[in-house]
């Protein structure tokens, strides 16, 4: 408080300023201007990095052949999660896990506020479609309960949490360990 009083007295008494006072005032002004410039540059650099991150996510999500093919299966409500899913010879389970991991990572970024709500809107369609898909819900339900039996958290927990929070996944049905969905993955296997 004393500093502010002396600063105000110094400013209001300009005719008695010495060279030292002028240099001090000039230094203060330059530090403030420099600080504002540095903040502006930091903000611009941060925005640029976030834009690059969103672009990388979009490119991967929309142009990676495996992710696009898997997304189309979800988008067109293909009933892909059945008793043969975990025993298939091809790499379909890997492809689905890759997509679920990616979507869960996006939900993590959103939850931790690493991307803004505006940026998240660009990616929201794919996440909402996945969470709304019956086959995805069955798969996530099985993984969720399997993980709980193993005493760990599901790999796609951020995606599950997002779906539950947005009411895209029925919380009562999802958290119920009864056979509300077909069980294809068991801890005793």
C-alpha positions as CSV (number, residue, x, y, z in Angstrom):
1,X,0.0,0.0,0.0
2,X,2.9,2.3,0.8
3,X,4.3,1.7,-2.7
4,X,1.1,2.7,-4.3
5,X,0.9,5.9,-2.3
6,X,4.5,6.8,-3.2
7,X,3.9,6.0,-6.8
8,X,0.7,8.2,-6.9
9,X,2.7,11.0,-5.2
10,X,5.5,10.7,-7.7
11,X,3.0,10.7,-10.7
12,X,1.1,13.7,-9.4
13,X,4.3,15.7,-8.8
14,X,5.9,15.6,-12.3
15,X,7.5,19.0,-12.1
16,X,9.8,17.7,-9.4
17,X,10.9,14.5,-11.2
18,X,14.6,13.8,-11.3
19,X,16.3,11.9,-14.1
20,X,16.2,8.8,-11.9
21,X,12.4,9.2,-11.5
22,X,11.9,9.5,-15.3
23,X,14.1,6.4,-15.9
24,X,12.2,4.5,-13.2
25,X,8.8,5.5,-14.7
26,X,10.0,4.6,-18.2
27,X,11.3,1.3,-17.0
28,X,8.0,0.5,-15.4
29,X,6.0,1.4,-18.5
30,X,8.4,-0.7,-20.7
31,X,8.1,-3.7,-18.3
32,X,4.3,-3.5,-18.5
33,X,4.3,-3.2,-22.3
34,X,6.8,-6.1,-22.6
35,X,4.7,-8.2,-20.2
36,X,1.6,-7.5,-22.3
37,X,3.4,-8.4,-25.5
38,X,4.8,-11.6,-24.0
39,X,1.3,-12.6,-22.8
40,X,-0.1,-11.9,-26.2
41,X,2.7,-14.0,-27.9
42,X,2.2,-16.8,-25.4
43,X,-1.6,-16.8,-26.0
44,X,-1.1,-16.9,-29.7
45,X,1.5,-19.7,-29.5
46,X,-0.9,-21.7,-27.2
47,X,-3.8,-21.2,-29.7
48,X,-1.6,-22.3,-32.5
49,X,-0.6,-25.5,-30.7
50,X,-4.2,-26.3,-29.8
51,X,-5.2,-25.7,-33.4
52,X,-2.5,-28.1,-34.5
53,X,-3.6,-30.7,-32.0
54,X,-7.2,-30.5,-33.2
55,X,-6.1,-30.8,-36.8
56,X,-4.0,-33.9,-36.0
57,X,-6.9,-35.5,-34.1
58,X,-9.3,-34.7,-37.0
59,X,-6.9,-36.0,-39.6
60,X,-6.4,-39.2,-37.7
61,X,-10.1,-39.6,-36.9
62,X,-11.4,-38.8,-40.4
63,X,-8.6,-40.1,-42.7
64,X,-7.0,-43.0,-41.0
65,X,-8.4,-46.0,-43.0
66,X,-8.8,-48.3,-39.9
67,X,-10.5,-45.6,-37.8
68,X,-12.8,-44.5,-40.7
69,X,-13.9,-48.1,-41.5
70,X,-14.6,-48.8,-37.8
71,X,-16.5,-45.5,-37.4
72,X,-18.7,-46.3,-40.3
73,X,-19.7,-49.6,-38.7
74,X,-20.8,-47.7,-35.6
75,X,-22.4,-44.9,-37.7
76,X,-24.5,-47.3,-39.7
77,X,-25.5,-49.2,-36.5
78,X,-23.9,-52.5,-37.6
79,X,-24.4,-55.1,-34.9
80,X,-20.7,-56.0,-34.7
81,X,-20.5,-57.0,-31.0
82,X,-21.5,-60.6,-30.8
83,X,-20.3,-63.9,-29.4
84,X,-17.5,-64.1,-32.0
85,X,-16.1,-60.7,-31.5
86,X,-13.3,-61.7,-29.1
87,X,-12.5,-64.9,-31.0
88,X,-12.2,-63.4,-34.5
89,X,-9.0,-64.2,-36.5
90,X,-8.8,-60.7,-38.1
91,X,-7.7,-57.6,-36.3
92,X,-11.2,-56.2,-35.9
93,X,-11.0,-56.1,-32.1
94,X,-7.8,-54.2,-32.4
95,X,-9.4,-51.7,-34.7
96,X,-12.3,-51.2,-32.4
97,X,-10.0,-50.8,-29.4
98,X,-8.0,-48.3,-31.4
99,X,-11.1,-46.2,-32.1
100,X,-12.4,-46.4,-28.5
101,X,-8.9,-45.4,-27.2
102,X,-8.9,-42.5,-29.5
103,X,-12.4,-41.3,-28.6
104,X,-11.6,-41.9,-24.9
105,X,-8.5,-39.7,-25.3
106,X,-10.5,-36.9,-26.8
107,X,-12.9,-37.2,-23.8
108,X,-9.9,-37.0,-21.5
109,X,-8.7,-33.8,-23.2
110,X,-12.1,-32.3,-22.9
111,X,-12.5,-33.3,-19.2
112,X,-9.1,-31.9,-18.3
113,X,-9.8,-28.7,-20.3
114,X,-6.9,-29.3,-22.6
115,X,-9.3,-28.4,-25.5
116,X,-12.1,-25.9,-25.3
117,X,-15.8,-26.6,-25.6
118,X,-15.7,-24.9,-29.0
119,X,-12.9,-27.2,-30.1
120,X,-14.6,-30.2,-28.6
121,X,-17.7,-29.5,-30.7
122,X,-15.7,-30.3,-33.9
123,X,-15.2,-33.9,-32.5
124,X,-18.5,-34.3,-30.7
125,X,-20.4,-36.0,-33.5
126,X,-18.1,-39.1,-33.6
127,X,-18.1,-39.4,-29.8
128,X,-21.9,-39.0,-29.5
129,X,-22.5,-41.6,-32.3
130,X,-20.2,-44.1,-30.6
131,X,-21.8,-43.6,-27.1
132,X,-25.3,-43.9,-28.7
133,X,-24.5,-47.2,-30.5
134,X,-26.0,-50.3,-28.9
135,X,-23.1,-52.4,-30.0
136,X,-20.6,-50.0,-28.5
137,X,-22.6,-49.8,-25.3
138,X,-22.5,-53.7,-25.1
139,X,-18.8,-53.7,-25.6
140,X,-18.1,-51.0,-23.1
141,X,-20.5,-52.6,-20.6
142,X,-18.6,-55.9,-20.9
143,X,-15.2,-54.2,-20.6
144,X,-16.4,-52.0,-17.7
145,X,-17.6,-55.0,-15.7
146,X,-14.6,-57.2,-16.7
147,X,-12.3,-54.4,-15.5
148,X,-14.2,-54.1,-12.2
149,X,-13.8,-57.9,-11.6
150,X,-10.1,-57.4,-12.2
151,X,-10.0,-54.6,-9.7
152,X,-9.0,-51.9,-12.2
153,X,-10.4,-49.1,-14.2
154,X,-11.7,-49.7,-17.8
155,X,-9.3,-48.5,-20.5
156,X,-12.1,-46.4,-22.0
157,X,-13.3,-44.9,-18.8
158,X,-13.3,-41.3,-20.0
159,X,-15.5,-42.3,-23.0
160,X,-17.8,-44.1,-20.6
161,X,-17.9,-41.2,-18.2
162,X,-18.7,-38.8,-21.0
163,X,-21.5,-41.0,-22.3
164,X,-23.0,-41.4,-18.9
165,X,-22.8,-37.6,-18.2
166,X,-24.4,-36.7,-21.5
167,X,-27.1,-39.4,-20.9
168,X,-26.1,-41.1,-24.1
169,X,-25.6,-44.3,-22.0
170,X,-28.3,-45.3,-19.6
171,X,-26.5,-45.1,-16.2
172,X,-28.8,-47.4,-14.4
173,X,-28.5,-50.2,-17.0
174,X,-24.8,-49.6,-17.5
175,X,-23.7,-49.8,-13.9
176,X,-26.0,-52.8,-13.2
177,X,-23.9,-55.9,-13.2
178,X,-26.9,-58.1,-14.2
179,X,-27.0,-59.5,-17.7
180,X,-28.7,-56.5,-19.3
181,X,-26.4,-56.9,-22.3
182,X,-25.0,-60.1,-23.7
183,X,-21.9,-61.2,-21.9
184,X,-19.1,-62.2,-24.2
185,X,-16.1,-61.4,-22.0
186,X,-15.7,-63.2,-18.6
187,X,-13.1,-62.9,-15.9
188,X,-13.0,-66.7,-15.6
189,X,-11.9,-67.2,-19.2
